[in-house]
Amino acid sequence: MIRFTPLAMIACVPHLNTEHPVEPVGEWSAPENSWAISPPPSGLVGEGFDVGDIVPDVRLPDQFDDEVSVWQFFGHLVVLDVSTMWCAPCRELAETTQHTVDTYGEELQYVTVLQEDPDGEPPTMEDLGAWANVYGLSTPVLGDGTYEGTGAAIDNGQYPALLLIDTELQVVERINPPTDAELIAAIEEHL
C-alpha cells in the first residue's frame, strides 16, 4: 500500500543523495523486456546527466522485474523522471504522466525512476507496480534504491529531477521547475 503525506512544495529535498561516477560501458546489448527497443549506434559513451551530455546506459529493474536500459529508447524523445514515493511534487507529476504519454504517442518515451519508497527506503518491485497502478501508467517504472544508476541525475538535492533526452540520447534540457506545464513546453520545443 502506498502512503502519501501531503506536502506543499515546489521540489522535495532528499535526506540521502549519493553521487556516483559515470563509467563507460562496452558494446551495448539489448535487455529482455516488453518495452520498445531501438539499439543505439555502436561506440556510444555515456557522459552524465548535465545538459549536453550523452546520458549513461542506466540499466535498472522495472515494475515487472525486467531489466530496462535507457539506451534502448534511442530514436525517441525520452523524459527521464527521477522521483521518490514520498515527494509531493513527484506525485503531482505522476498524476499527469499518462496523459502526456497519450498526447505524444510513439514520439515520446517516458521513464520514471523511483529512488525511495514512502519511508525513504529502497523501493521494492511491489512499490514500482503500485506506483504504475495508482497513476495508471503504461510506461516503465524503474527502481534505483542504491542511487548507482541515477543518483547523479539529482540536481541541487531536489526531487523530482526531470530531464529531456533527445533522439540521440543527449540531455537537452532539465525541466525546472519540474511541473507538467514546463514539461509540455520542453517537449513541444524539442519535437
N, C-alpha and C positions, 0 to 999 in steps of 0.2 A: 504494500500500500504506500502511495506517495503522500507524504505530509508536507503541506506548504505553510510557510509562515509569512503572513502579509508584511511586506516592506514597501516603502515608497522611496525609491532611489533611482537615479539615472543609471548607475552601474554598481555592482557589488564588488567589494574588496575581499579577496580570499584570505583565509588565515594561514595558508601554506602555498607557496609558489616556488617551484624548483626550476632553475634554468638547466638545460641540457644542451650540450653542443650538437650541432648537426654534423653527421658523419656521412661521407659518400657511400653509395651502395654499388654493388656490382651490377651485372646485367639484370634488367628488370624481368620479373616473371609474374604472370597473372595469377592472382589468388583465385581460389574456387569459391564463388558466391553467386547469388542470383541477380546482382546489380549489373548495369551496363559495363562493358569492358572495351575500351579503345586504347590499345597499347601505345605508350609514349615512344618517341624515337630513341634509338639506342644512343648511349653516351650521355644522356641527360644526367645532370648532377644537381641534387638539392642543395640550396644555399641557406635558406632560413625563412622567416615569416615577415620580413620587412618588405615594404613596397619596393618592387624591382627585383626581388629575389625569386628564384625558382623554388617553389615550396618543396620541402623534403618528401621523400616517399614514405609518408606516415602509413603504417600498417597496424590496424587495431581490430579487435573483435566487434562485430555488430550485434544487434538485438537477437539474431538467430545463432550466435556464437560462430559465425563465419568470419574469416579474416577479410578485411577490406583495405585496399590501397587507394590513397587519394590519387595516385598517378593513373589508376585505371579509368579515370574520368577525363583523360587527355582529349582535347577536341570539344569539350563542353565548358561553358562558363560555370564556375563552381563557387558556391557560397560555403565557406568553412566557418561554422558557428561553434566556438569553443565555450561551453557553458557548464554550470553546475545546477543540480536539482534544487538547491536552497536559495538560489538567486532570483529575486522577483523580476528584474528586467529580462533575465533568461527565459522565465516562464511566459512573460508577456510576448516576447518574440516568438516563442514556440506556438502560441495561440494563432499566429498568422502564417506560420511556415507553410502549411499545406496549401493555403490559398495562393501564396507566392509560387509554389511549385506548380499548381494547376494553371496559373496565369501564364507562365512561360514555357510550360511543356518540356519537350526534349532539348530545348536550347540551354536549359539550366539544370544543374545537379546540385542539390542541397545536401550537405553532410553536417550532421550535428555530432559533436564530441562532448560527452559528459565526463568531467573530471572528478566530481564528487556527488555523493548521494545527499539526501536532506540533512544528514548528521555530519557532513564533512568527511565521510569515509569513501573509499573507492566504490564506484557503482558496480553492482552485480548484473548478471545477464537479466535477472528479473527486473531490476531498475531500468535498464535500457528498453526492455519490452514494455514496461509500464509507461515510460515517457512517450514512446511511439503510440501506444494505445490511447492514453489520456488526450494527446493532441492530434490524434487521427493521422499520423504521419505515414506516408508510403515511401519514405526515404531512409537512407542509412542513419542509424543512431549508434555511435561507437562509444566504447568505454576506454578511458585513459586514466585510470586511477593512480598510475605511477608517475604521471606527467612526463614520461620519457618521450612520447611522440609529439605532444602538442604543448608542453609546458612553456616553451619559448614563444608561443603564439600570444600569450597573455602580455598585454602592454600596460604599463603603469599599475600593475596589480589589480586590474578591474575586469570583471566579467559582465556581460559576455564579450569575448573577442570575436569580432565579425570581420572576416576577410573575404574579399572578392578576388578570385583567381581566374585568369583568362584562359583561353583555349590552349595556350602553350605552357600552362602550369606556372605562370608568373603571377605573383601577388601584385594586383594593380590598384587595390585600394583597401584601406582599413576603414570600415564604416563606423564613424564616431560622431555623434552618439549612436549607439547600436539600436536604432529603432526601425520599425517596419518602413516608415516613410523614407528614412535615409537609405535603407537597403534598396527599396524600389527605385529611388533616384539613381543610385550607383549602378544597378542592373541596367536601367534604361540607357545610361551613359555608355556602358561597355558592350551592349549587344550589337 
